[in-house]
Amino acid sequence: MIWDLFDILLCAAVSYFLYWRYFTYYRIGAFLGISGIVIGGIDMFLRNREPIFTKILLLIFSGLGLYVYGYFLY
């Protein structure tokens, strides 16, 4: 449980830094989408436990939404 919270907070902190550095939503979206996939792999292979799919889907869908908003609408 604590690792899941740490993963989400780490992704949020890096996303904030990316927005502060580049001021673009599509870079944040790409980062969040890729980090959702990577964190799922880390859960399965390095931590040897079942990944929590709500965490993975939260990161992927928020990344997809920000990417679409930043690339096509903004």
C-alpha positions as CSV (number, residue, x, y, z in Angstrom):
1,M,0.0,0.0,0.0
2,I,2.8,2.4,0.9
3,W,4.6,1.7,-2.4
4,D,1.5,2.5,-4.4
5,L,1.1,5.9,-2.7
6,F,4.9,6.5,-3.2
7,D,4.6,5.6,-6.9
8,I,1.7,8.1,-7.5
9,L,3.4,10.9,-5.5
10,L,6.6,10.4,-7.4
11,C,4.8,10.6,-10.7
12,A,3.0,13.7,-9.6
13,A,6.2,15.3,-8.5
14,V,8.0,14.6,-11.7
15,S,4.9,15.7,-13.7
16,Y,4.9,19.0,-11.8
17,F,8.6,19.5,-12.6
18,L,8.0,18.7,-16.3
19,Y,5.2,21.3,-16.4
20,W,7.3,23.8,-14.6
21,R,10.2,23.2,-17.0
22,Y,8.5,23.0,-20.4
23,F,4.9,24.4,-19.8
24,T,3.4,21.7,-22.1
25,Y,0.7,19.2,-21.3
26,Y,1.7,16.6,-24.0
27,R,5.1,15.9,-22.4
28,I,3.4,15.4,-19.0
29,G,0.9,13.1,-20.7
30,A,3.6,11.1,-22.4
31,F,5.5,10.8,-19.2
32,L,2.4,9.6,-17.2
33,G,1.4,7.1,-19.8
34,I,4.9,5.6,-20.0
35,S,5.3,5.7,-16.2
36,G,2.1,3.7,-15.8
37,I,3.4,0.9,-17.9
38,V,6.8,1.0,-16.3
39,I,5.5,1.0,-12.8
40,G,3.3,-2.0,-13.6
41,G,6.3,-3.8,-14.8
42,I,8.3,-2.9,-11.7
43,D,5.4,-4.2,-9.5
44,M,5.4,-7.5,-11.4
45,F,9.1,-8.2,-11.9
46,L,11.1,-6.4,-9.2
47,R,8.6,-6.3,-6.3
48,N,7.2,-9.7,-7.1
49,R,3.6,-8.9,-6.5
50,E,0.4,-8.4,-8.4
51,P,0.2,-4.9,-9.9
52,I,-2.7,-2.7,-8.8
53,F,-4.5,-2.0,-12.1
54,T,-6.4,1.0,-10.7
55,K,-3.0,2.7,-10.2
56,I,-1.8,1.8,-13.6
57,L,-5.0,2.8,-15.3
58,L,-5.1,6.1,-13.4
59,L,-1.6,7.0,-14.7
60,I,-2.3,5.8,-18.2
61,F,-5.7,7.5,-18.6
62,S,-4.6,10.8,-17.0
63,G,-1.5,10.7,-19.3
64,L,-3.8,10.1,-22.3
65,G,-6.1,12.9,-21.3
66,L,-3.3,15.4,-20.8
67,Y,-1.6,14.3,-24.0
68,V,-4.7,14.8,-26.0
69,Y,-5.5,18.1,-24.3
70,G,-2.0,19.4,-24.8
71,Y,-1.3,18.2,-28.3
72,F,-4.7,18.7,-30.0
73,L,-6.7,21.2,-28.0
74,Y,-4.1,23.6,-26.3
